[in-house]
Amino acid sequence: MTRQHTIGDLLRRSAARHPAKTAIVFGDLRQSYADLDLMVNRTANALAARGVRKGDRFAVFSHNNHAFVVAYFALARLGAISVPVNFMLGAEEVAYILEHSGATGILAEDALLPVAREAVSERVTVRGVIGAGQEGWEPFTAWSSHDDGSEPAVEIADDDPIQIMYTSGTESRPKGAVLSSKSLISQYVTCMVDGEMSHDDVEVHALPLYHCAQLHCFLTPGIYLGATNIVLPGASPAAILATIEGERATKLFCPPTVWISLLRHPDFDRRDLSSLRKGYYGASIMPVEVLKEIAARLPDVRLFNFYGQTEMAPVATILRPEEQLTRLGSAGKPALNVETRIVDDADRPVPPGTVGEIVHRSPHAMLGYWNDPDKTAEAFRGGWFHSGDLGVMDADGYLSVVDRKKDMIKTGGENVASREVEEAIYQHPAVAEAAVFGVPDEKWIEAVTAAVVLRQGAELTAGELIGFLRGRLAPFKTPKRVMFVDALPKNASGKVLKRELREAMA
């Protein structure tokens, strides 16, 4: 254990360095690093007393809260494998993850208990609830107040599985990406160095902690560094803006959809946001027009683009603040601990300026997909992780993401990248949000189709938008159909669910 360096060790070391410093703020709770470390030990020992052992899979089904953070580190201290579960899933979907992962325990938020009850099987023997205990479910407070506050003596190797992160569900069945402490800590170092993170950060964590972006790019690196972490239950624009002002927050991550909601909220210009120094985006592509607006309205914020995927723990490339407006639309260069290149369908590297699949080689990479050797072998063929994203790299090594392979629209014998069309739509002053996708069509095979959300009070017809785009796009790229919607369907991490839009148009 002399050389042990795992997720569970990070909090202990920060508690030794900064015992009295505020680690977590959640609602009225303000907890120091020393107190958080002690509570994590108590919870870990309580779980061990209930039979949880190294290698056991344990699901956490909850919105953002203090208990989520404690449970995550407690499970890591035991060498148990945490399985964060998307709180938007229904009982059948949760049951699939529990069964697929072989989970023997679950911690559920009280508001989600009806779904959890329906999803669990007899296999799940340890059951806790964040809230009042109910029949068959023990309150989390019974774990976190356990009488033994000593650190569990469990030997954990840095490449032992420590978490299964299920993919976002934009595909029909999520896959379980298995991450180790080595994968994650390599990724944390990349985020901290290339993302200019520091122990004096005061950060708002509003996006779901079950998702790798908020948990592994921001919250855990913040704990690693000894920063102050303000956890919000959700990504309410009003709450985020009020928290920045009230806590004098210096750092914020949001996917593009949430940055857009902040910019459009009336409180944006009413709140004092002058403490904010660093902003981050990722999870999906930031429209260029929105990027320009952030730069204009928050000129003192250093903005970073983190691009990657769950299987990379998740960061792969980073676009730095000084490059945001000179490399518009770029995902940046390979990050500190990552190699990235573009390959063709035969996995051969392609010249600069050529579209191909984005692949990575890095200690960030997952160990593989849980119980799926075939998909693991396919993803890692040739010694590189295959992202499934299409991109192009210029002669200077800057990556631009063209599209997901599955989102490339094949229309009339031509390939159309949905992102290019979306960027053109965002140039219209009446447009707040847009998503472009293909739908089956007898003439075109797939017809380029746009779903558009208008800015408040704006008016626009499909004909007017198509006319606006005709001067900006080739005819085969111009949408054949436009539908106006009140909101785009998104998962909890802010990704637009284009499959739901396709189904609505079918």
ABEGO torsion letter per residue (X at the ends): XAABBBAAAAAAAAAAABAABBABBBEABBBBAAAAAAAAAAAAAAAAAAGBBBGBBBBBBBBBBAAAAAAAAAAAAAGBBBBBBBAABBAAAAAAAAAAAGBABBBBBAAAAAAAAAABBAABABBBBBEBBBBGBBBAAAAAABABABBBBBBBBAABBABBBBBAGABABBBBBBBBAAAAAAAAAAAAAAAGBBAABBBBBABBAABAAAAAAAAAAAAAAGBBBBBBABBBAAAAAAAAAAAGBABBBBBAAAAAAAAABAAAAABBAAABABBBBEGBBBBAAAAAAAAAABAABBBBBBBEBAAAOABABBBBAAAAAABBGBAEBBBAABBBBBBBAAGBBBBBGBBBBBBBBBAABBAEBBGBAAAAAAAABGGBBBAGBBBBBBAAGBBBBABBAAABBBBGGBBBBAAAAAAAAAABAABABBBBBBBBBAAAGBBBBBBBBBBBGBBBBAAAAAAAAAAABBAAABBABBBBBABBBBBAAGBBBAAAAAAAAX
